[in-house]
Structure formats: C-alpha cells, structure tokens
Amino acid sequence: MTRDDLLVTVTTNLASARRSLAASLPAAALTYLGMARHDFGMYLGLQCGGGPWPPPPEAEEVRKAIHDVEGMLCVELARLHAAANQEVDLGALTADIASGIEVLKTRDGVELTREQILDRARNISTGILGNHLHRSPS
C-alpha cells in the first residue's frame, strides 16, 4: 500500500467514525478510529523508512482529525455513561403515563376505571424500564 493509499483509508475510516458517532454507535466509531490510527501509524512508518522526514503537512492535519474524533468519542461515551447511571423513578414514570392514559377517558370518552388506568400505566412503565435497562451499556 502506498502512502497516498494509506491516507485515503485513514480519512475514510475517520469519516465512518464520525458517521457512527452521529448515529450514536460508539462501538463502531471506536473500531473505525482504531483502524484509522493503525493505518496512520503505517503511513508514518513509511515516511520514516523511505520518505521525507518530517512528515508532510497533511500528516499533521490527519493527526488533528484523529484527535478530534477521539475527543468526540470521549464525549459520547461520557454521555452514555451518565445516561446509564441515571436513576429512574418508577413511581413518577407510572404517574406520568397514567396522566397520559387519563386523556383517553376525558378527551376521547373511553370507558376506563382508575384501576384499569393505573394497571396499564404500571405495565407500560415496567416495559419501558425493562427495555431501557436491556439496551443500556453495563
């Protein structure tokens, strides 16, 4: 692989890492970032082994781009960590859902007892919490 080919793959992998972060896929972004760093190391190795030294200006641009993506990844991982560590108040969630279901009774005239509303709200909030915990990173 030539130096130019390596720069193209580094740039492509960094773009894929940015797209993965935009889609909230930090694991994919980390993979693309690792590939970009690996290829950039190979690029620098080719520079040392037979090319001009110090590296050309585009090498510094790529180094800065890698650093930027690393920073974006750190921010995303911190955000996910904070979201995963938030405590969920199941009672408050159930009350909010019950209030939403109450609209069916008052606005739409659906015949529901208070017990039916609370039972449905408990089922919905338990399902939401279960799905959230299932998808949250450990």
N, C-alpha and C positions, 0 to 999 in steps of 0.2 A: 504494500500500500504506500502511495506517495504521501508527502507532507500535505499536499493540497487535498487529497482524498481524506486524510485524517481530519483536517479542519472542517471539511464538509460533514463528516459523520459526527464530529463534536457539536457543530452548530445544529444539525438535525436532532440529535439527542437532547440538546438543551431546549429546543423548541417543543419537543414532545414532553419534556419535564414540565415546562410552563403550561402546556395544554392540560396535562394531568392534574396539576395544582388547581387550575381554573375549574376543573371538573370534580374537585375535592377527592382526588385519588392519590394521596400522598405516597402510598407504597409503590405505585407505578412511577411517580415522579422520582422517588429515591433510586429506583432501578435505572431510569434514564440518566439521572445525574451521575450514578456510578459508572455507567458506560462512557459518558462524556469525559469524566475525569480520567478514566483508563486511557481512552484514545488521545486525550490531551497529553498525558504522560508519554505515550508512544511518540507523539508529534515532537515533544521536547527532546526525547531521546534521539530521534532522527536529526534534530537540529544539532545536538552535541556531537553526534557521531560523524557527521559529514557535511553539515550545512553551516551556514553563517552563525556566528555567535557574537553578540547576544541575539535572542530571537527577534524576528521582525515585529513591527508594531501590531500586527493582527493577533499575535500571541498574547499580548497584554490585554487586548480587547476581549479575547476569549477567556482569559483568566478572570477578568472583571465580570463577564457574563456568568461564569461558573459560580463566582462568589455571590452574585445577585440571586441566582436560583437557589443556592444554599440558604441564603437569608430568607427567601420566600418559603422554602420548605420548613425551616425552623419556626416561622410564624404560624404556618398551617398546623404543624404538629402541636405547638403550644395551644392553639385554639381548640383543636380536637381534644387535647388532654383536659383543658378547662371544662369543655362541654361534657366530657365523660365523667368528670368529678362533681358536677352539679347535683345537688340532692333534689329529688323530685318529691314534692308534697302530694301524695296520692289523694289525700282528702280535698285539697284545693283543686286539683285536676278534676276530680269527680264532681265537685260542686260546679265548676265552670261548664263541664259537659252537660250536667243536669239542667243548668240555666239555658243552654242551647236547645236541649230537647223540649224544655218548657214552652219554647216558641211554637212548636208543633201544636201544642194544646191551645195556646192563646190565639195565635195568628191564624193557624190552619184548621182549628176546630177538631183536631184528632183527639179521640177519647182516650185519655191516659190517666191512671191514678198516680199519686205522688210516689207510691211504692214501685210502680212499673218504671217511672222515670228514673228513680234512684238505682233500681236494679240494672237498667240498661246503661246508665252512666257508669256504674261500677264495672260492668263488663267491658265497656269501651275503654275506660281509663286503664284497666288492668291489661288489656290487649296492647294499647299504645305503649305503656311502660315496658311490657314484655318485649315488644318489637324493638324499642329503643335500646334496652339492655342487650338484646341479642346482636344488634348491629354495632354497638359501641366497642371501640378498641379496649383491650384489657390493660 
